[in-house]
Amino acid sequence: MKSNNFFLSRRDFLKLSGVGLFGLFARGLPLNSLFQDAYETQQGRVTSRLIWLYDKPSFNANRLKMYWRDSVLSISNATVSEDVSDYNRVWYEIGDQGFAYSGTLQPVQTILNTPVTNIPKGGVLGEVSVPYTDAHLQTDLNSFVAYRMYYETTHWVMSAIIAPDGRIWYQVLDDKWNKLYYAPGEHLRLIPDDELAPLSPDIPDADKKIQVRLSDQLVFAYENGNPVFVTRAATGGIYRDGSYSTPTGLFMTYHKRPTRHMAAGDITANGFDLPGVPWVMYITEAGISLHGTFWHNDFGHPKSHGCVNLTPSAAKWLFRWTNPVVKPSEQFAYKDKGTLVEIIK
């Protein structure tokens, strides 16, 4: 079976789609008419080793300027390339400087928070709300940096520390190494319990299904056979050290974590070390999962190590919609059953 047949009206697509603001524009919708201030605070963080700005939204245009990884640029608009052969034709306009390919820019914002000191026993989930911040060994910006924490990554905040200078730091847990580090409190947003509440809890799990279509690089969620959510994905790709295909078949989301430090292999040879991967839904004991992604924005093309890469917002929706439920006070849920996941070619 190739896919389910169904019809979505334009209104339903806008309501149900998990592609987000920039994905909607990629489908030809006039953003300026829908969101007057859509780009007022919008930024983009460079996710590749380096990128170029071009004078037109095309890799064949003239190069204007180069930026390195983690440079933060102001996005003033979005447009669609005329090259119809590209799987991702969305480009971002960077002020009046030129155009950058959207796949190499993570959409971010800089939102500072008022830190709190009354952290619940056992910790609370926090989300990075700035393009990036650093996890330090001590409550001192000059102390050793263990790793960088990126926008929309999630981390367990275990306590709050008031430094001698009055600054509030959050103590964050590295769940892979079971170590504690410190990040400036204003850089993390503590996620309220109601934001983690299950979606469609009245729908029996037997009537829910996720379908991953590898040939289309799309993920659908169904309730009673009807589509209620759709988003683009990036599944297993081919790298210089081998092929990392996403397995086909029937699975279920039996093991879920709102945050996970994922690491494997030699990072100099296509390995990875990714703290704070958000909204993880494991479907195999080998570690294949659906999860949020912050290290690229290039959805619609295979490029993962076998997992199903999603935008953080899409992964969060699916995390809340699937079973088992992870309570706000719990770091994970591991059950015998979960929501059905069908992966087809």
C-alpha positions, 0 to 999 in steps of 0.5 A, a space after each residue: 500500500 503506497 498511501 491512504 487516500 484522502 482530501 484536505 481543504 486549504 483551511 484544514 491543511 493550515 489548521 492541521 499542518 505541522 510544517 510551521 511558519 516557514 513551511 507554510 510560506 514554502 507552499 506559496 502563501 503570502 505571509 505578509 498578509 497573514 502575519 504583519 510582524 512575522 519577521 520582526 524578531 525572526 533570526 536564523 542560526 547557521 547550522 553548517 560549517 559555513 554558508 554563503 549569501 547570494 544576490 539571488 535565491 539560487 546556488 547559481 547566483 553570485 556569492 556575496 558574503 560568507 558566514 560561519 557556523 553559529 552566526 546569527 542573522 536577521 531574517 527579513 523575508 522568505 522567498 521561493 527559488 525558481 529552480 523547480 528541481 530542488 526538493 527545498 526551494 525556500 530561501 531566506 532574505 537576510 536584511 538587505 544583504 542577500 539570500 541564504 538557503 533555508 536548509 542551513 539556517 535554523 529559525 531562532 529568536 532571542 527571548 530572555 526570561 525572568 529566572 525563578 529560584 523555586 525549582 520543584 524537587 526532581 527538576 522541571 523541563 526547560 527549553 532554550 529560548 535564545 539562538 544558543 547558550 553554553 553549559 558551564 562547569 561553574 556559575 561563571 561565564 569564564 568557566 569551562 564550557 561542557 557543550 553548547 545548548 541550542 534554540 528549542 533544545 530541552 534540558 532538565 533544570 534541577 535547581 537554581 543558583 544565585 551567583 555572587 554577582 546576583 545572576 541566577 543560573 540553572 543547574 542542568 542535567 546531562 542525562 547521558 553522562 549523569 553530570 550537572 552543568 550550569 546555564 544562565 537562567 534567562 536563556 531557558 524557558 521553564 515549560 509549564 505543565 499544561 504545555 505538556 498535556 496530552 493531545 486528543 486523550 479521548 481518542 483510544 490508542 487503537 484509533 491513532 496511527 503515525 505514518 512515515 512515507 519515505 519516498 515523500 519524506 512526510 509524516 502523517 498522524 491519523 485519528 480513526 483513519 482521518 489525517 489530523 497532522 502532517 509535517 515534512 521529515 528527513 529520514 535515513 540518508 547515505 554518508 561517506 561511511 555507510 548507508 543509514 536507512 530508516 527501517 520500514 514496517 510496523 512499530 510503536 512509540 513504546 519509549 519516550 523522553 522529552 529530552 535526550 543527549 544523543 551521541 554515537 561514533 567519531 564526530 570527526 567521521 560522521 559521528 554525532 554528539 547532540 545534547 538536548 535533543 527534544 521530544 524523542 519517541 523511540 520505536 526500536 531498541 536500536 535507537 531509531 526514533 522520531 525526534 526534534 532536530 536543531 542541527 539542520 533545517 533541511 527537511 524533505 530529503 533523507 539525511 539522518 542516521 536512520 531516525 525520523 528528523 522533525 522540526 522541534 514544534 512538529 516533534 512536540 505535537 506528536 510527542 504530546 499526541 502519542 502514548 505512553 504519556 510522559 508526565 511533566 515530573 517524569 524524565 521518560 516513559 517506557 511501556 509495553 505498548 504505544 502508538 502505532 507507527 507505520 513506515 512505508 517506502 
